[in-house]
């Protein structure tokens, strides 16, 4: 029998460029300890552990085995998932599905990465086809630059428009104690930062971080006993795209467009801009903070820059995006999608303190990765 | 206290990837005749490059190879300026280099390759480009030197 499912708490590490004081297992344990502390649960209360990262960043392939001391998975059902950049959001969707199945009451879901341990772009390239993609491909930055080039060409969007997104997210991160880059930047600083792949500059792009996130998913049997205000999951969707980078149509993020329409339909959302109170968007670069709002149907094609300049997505705006700062200031890749889930739930639960959006009843989180694919979850204060 | 790290060393773990029947034919045609092959889906009639066995959207097997042009239009473009380790060689990839998606004439998806950026001002989305081949060709994507703007 399918059960209703809620996020009842989470824990994060203080994300940094390099954590030499802990290995991966110890980093995972930090996030897990914080999640257990917040939910007042012990290891014995956990029925299932789902853990994930992108193996090729650390070169350790059986994380479910190797991390067992840190995850708390000793002699428990433990599953590992990896789906590239969407790993964290896939983990969240899996936690939802497994608890909804009625077979597990409480699932502990863990995403983590120690990106300091390898060359991030080199590792990302190994996710792509060895014969047809790798010769010319330059990881996430190169692929996203292609998308930005098409978007600018189609709508006359400028680098300054994109910089405005960075200014918002870096400002928001200052209110989040767990964010990695907690320093505001100006439009001029973004525009003057070194060019990585035209038109994407250093400050348009997320950093690579060491960090972990753990989120507790609970069934309706126990959710309200664990949390005063559980963040109920109203729905989840995901979409994958094609085999090779050169198969992708870069006119909008089609996977996100498709996934969001199904999610809105499932959850009865007719006017997303008005009805959704906050979005934690997996937006690893600035131009995604414009184009992907159009793919989400928040405005018409080409109109996202105006929406962002008007402050609609700022704290205090009609639909704040990334109150945590999002991905541009913080990116431990295998944890990143799960942090979006944790932060969206925190907003519903009213526990975000320095980055709390007022009166959040409906929140949404997304994941982005691989060959331009998308994951989404929608949460409500009310039980679905 | 001093916090230590351990290197994985300078060793290599080489892989040998299968190119497949259609992919092999594509690379041999490129090497021997400087020609591009695509493959047509029997259902949606779209022509794909490089040729592969399955049309993802239709989930149909394809087996009709068609010759496509070595000329096309640039549909997405960037210049890679940051350096990173190329996992194919183990060495830092030389930058800057032009990188783009080319819609070859007679083909429905795009082809990705290097773009000659000697004259950056000419390299724009919508520009007409053509493949420039290397003299010595070995049956891999490097048999194409790059694409250059013909406008």
Interface residues (C-beta under 8 A of the other chain):
Chain A: X20 X21 X59 X119 X120 X121 X122 X123 X125 X126 X130 X131 X132 X133 X134 X135 X136 X137 X138 X139 X141 X142 X145 X146 X147 X148 X149 X150 X153 X194 X195 X196 X197 X198 X199 X200 X242 X243 X244 X245 X246 X247 X250
Chain B: X3 X4 X5 X8 X15 X17 X19 X23 X48 X49 X50 X52 X56 X75 X76 X77 X78 X79 X80 X81 X82 X84 X85 X86 X87 X88 X93 X97 X99 X100 X101 X109 X110 X111 X112 X113 X114 X125 X126 X141 X142
